[in-house]
Amino acid sequence: MGAVVTEREPAEKKMTTDDRDQFSSMVRELSIALGKDGVVFAQALDALLAADKYQYPYLWSWMGVPIIQLPPDIIATQEVIFAAKPDIIIETGVARGGSVIFMASMLELTGKGKVIGVDIDIRLHNRETIQNHQMAKRISLIEGPSADAATLARVRAEIPANASVMVVLDSDHSRDHVLAELRAYGPLVTHGQYLVVADTLMGHIDEQRAPKSRSKMWFKGNEPLSALNIFLGETDRFAIDPVINGKLIFSSSPGGYLRCVVP
């Protein structure tokens, strides 16, 4: 006996519920709740510290170039770039170039913008990698001490009038240097854009547990989170984004994503 074949209902006649707003609300609520879960944060921190013996942040690349970032930080930065669509992204700390290339590729997708990479020492082979990359058209490199007046003048000269500006601070991670960068670059961030302070996780790690396989080491009290807390006491222009930061448990920068809320 042959199988009974039923005619499928046309797709346009099927009644479905548009749950996009509900889903977004769920994500927001869960992200904020996760950010308050100290037990899960501690478990994630333990996992990151265990993986550090393999220098885990160094294992990733973007479009063929080492990015030296943890995957959740890459995704979080993608989220804020797509949502805020800045004209200019300034990053202090170029390293091997993967991060400026990543952000340039995001700007390429939005169809506008430029990344300004600032570093005290852009090594020749890293500069060559960046300048020969297909995203080079959206990248400007400035070599010099990031918080010096002369370097800042060169950065400002790269910013068009009325441009929306996002800033990522990821160079020297000592408290005083990060604080100097926050005071120097914070005023450049425009209303609705983000100021990202990298490697705030250091403020959650005691010296005895801190990774030891780095060329420079910063310990609790002399790290980016301490600088950020001082800076937030000096200004009302920025607020920590509870949704983005709530998700950042396997991250080097929890609490480091600030939105400019005052023009």
PyMOL commands that set and color helices and strands:
alter all, ss='L'
color gray80, all
select helices_A, chain A and resi 11-13+20-35+38-54+56-59+71-84+98-110+124-131+136-138+149-157+175-188+200-204+224-232+242-246
alter helices_A, ss='H'
color red, helices_A
select strands_A, chain A and resi 61-62+65-66+88-92+114-119+139-143+165-169+194-197+238-240+257-260
alter strands_A, ss='S'
color yellow, strands_A
deselect
rebuild
show_as cartoon
